[in-house]
Amino acid sequence: MRTIILLTVSNVFMTFAWYGHLKYKNSPLWKAILVSWSIAFIEYCFQVPANRLGHYQFSAAQLKAIQEVVTLVVFCFFSLIYLREDLKWNYVVGFFMILGAVFFVFKKW
């Protein structure tokens, strides 16, 4: 559970680093890059421990699959609340297909 919490916190920071500047399109690109890199540094302070601790319990592929699910959940909320963009039906279908991939990663064959 600790791994998932750390991955979630890191993902909130990374989502802001990657997409937060989209609300400020009039700001110079160099500022967006510097601010994004600063936020990404904080993200790494959570991401690296999450993967290090999580690798005792999960394989690297499983950690990546967890990360993708967390990314999609965080991004959906970010997109709806911060960017005020609609979550269209085809986005949801695509996201569920990615969740299907996670099933295959975790399934014991």
N, C-alpha and C positions, 0 to 999 in steps of 0.2 A: 504494500500500500504506500509505503514511503517513496518508492520509485515513481509511482503514478502521480503522487502529489508534487514531487520535484519536477517531473516532466510537464505537469500542468502549469506550474509557476513559470518554468522556463519558456513554455510556449506562449504564455500571455506576453512576456517581454519580447519574444521573437516576432510575434504577430504585429506588435506595435512597431518594432524595428523595420519590418519588411513593408507594412502597409499603412502605418500611422501617418506617414508624410503625404498620403494621397489626399488628405483634407487640406493640405497647404501647397497646392500646385503653383502658387505665385512665389513661394519661397525659393531662393536659389538652390540648385541641385547640390552644390557642395555642402550647404548647410544640412540638407536632408541626409546626405551621406555621413557626415560627422555625427549627427544626432543618432542616426540608425546604428552606426558602429558603437557608439557609447551605450546604447540600449542593448545591443547584441552582446557586449561584454558582460553585462549583468545576466543576460540569458545563459551564457556559458557557465557562469558561476553556479547555476542550478542544473544545467544539462549534463555537464561532466560528472558531477557526483551522482546524478540519477542513473546514468549509464554504468558508472563504476559499481555502485551498490546493486543495481538491478541485475548486473551480469552474474552475480552469485546465484540468482534464482532463475533468470531467463537467458536464452541464447541471444546472440546479437540480432538475429533475424526477428525474434520475438520482441525484443526491445524496439526495433524499428517499426514493427507492426503496431505496437502500443503507441509509439510516438505519432504515427499517422492518424490513429483514431483520436488521440488527444488534440492533434493539430486541427482536424476537421471540426471537432466540437468547439474548440476555442475560436476558430475562424468563423463559424456560423454565428456565434454570439457577437463577435467583433464586427462582422459585416452588418448584422441587423442593428446593433445598438450604436456603434461608433460611426460607421460609414453610412448608416441608414439606407442600405441597399436591400432589395427584396431577395428572399431565398426562394428561387424558382424551382418548380417541380423537377426539372431535368438536373439541377444541381443536387437535389436530394437523392434522386435515383443514382447518379454517379457516385455520391458519397456512400450510399448503401452497397454499391458494387465493391467499393474499397473495403467496406466492413466484411463483405463476403471473402475477400482475399485474406483478411485477418483470421477468419475461420480456418482456412486451409493452412495457415502458418502454425496455428495452435493445435490443430487436430492431430491426435496420435494415430498414425497409420500403421 
